Amino acid sequence: MYKDPSKYAIVRPVPNSYAKCVRRNKERIDVALARKQHKRYCDAIRELGLELIWIQRADNLPDSCFVEDTAVVIGEKAVICNMKVKSRAEEVTKVANAMKGLRDTHFIKPPATIDGGDVLTIENKVFVGITSRTNMYAANQLKNIVKNTGFEIIPVKISTVLHLKSACTYLGNKTVVLSKGHFNIDCLQGLRRILVPKDEEYAADCLAINGKVIVAEDYPKTKRLVEKHGYEVRTLDISEFRKCEGALTCLSIIV
């Protein structure tokens, strides 16, 4: 079974202003419940063997708990994102400071824009979702940053979902979980594919740590499919993060 070599997870608390996060739906957000769910999420990560690195809470940044979007880790390099949503731009500052002590740190510069949720690393291949948040300028800058490191940058046009990881995540052991219809999956040749049912597309965003997998609660078909492929699975309720178009990978950066 695949073993994730990562040691840390960067996380950031749910801000008091979380209910003002960038989103399209109008469901009422329970900030207190979001904090309880975030605590259980952090506890689960710790139980799976990672040490938590906390970034200071930022009540002036409603989306700041979605720390994944601020930076990308590719091997021994950390790439600090230039986020297209202007209200989120300041989120990267303290994350960049933390990253400098962990990795050789680089910065994406305008006109490039990128969210970390659009970057999926599978062994030496780095798939970059081209979306409303991430453009080809960013993919090209990533190519230059990882030049001569053995990593290959592969741009992938994404449709109808916010990020690449909204539709596909990597479990290790050459296995991905994905929902069809959002990108050309021919780019995933050579990988085992766990296809989530149409009514459970949200569950395509899974979090794999040290050979174990966290799946969003209330998606039993996806849970069974992942277990059938030999993974130990635990589930977490993240209802208050789904309301802001967030999912499991969005709440941490695995380093």
Summary of the structure (lengths in Angstrom):
residues: 255
radius of gyration: 16.7
end to end distance: 19.8
largest distance: 47.9
contacts: 859
relative contact order: 0.18
helix: 32%
strand: 25%
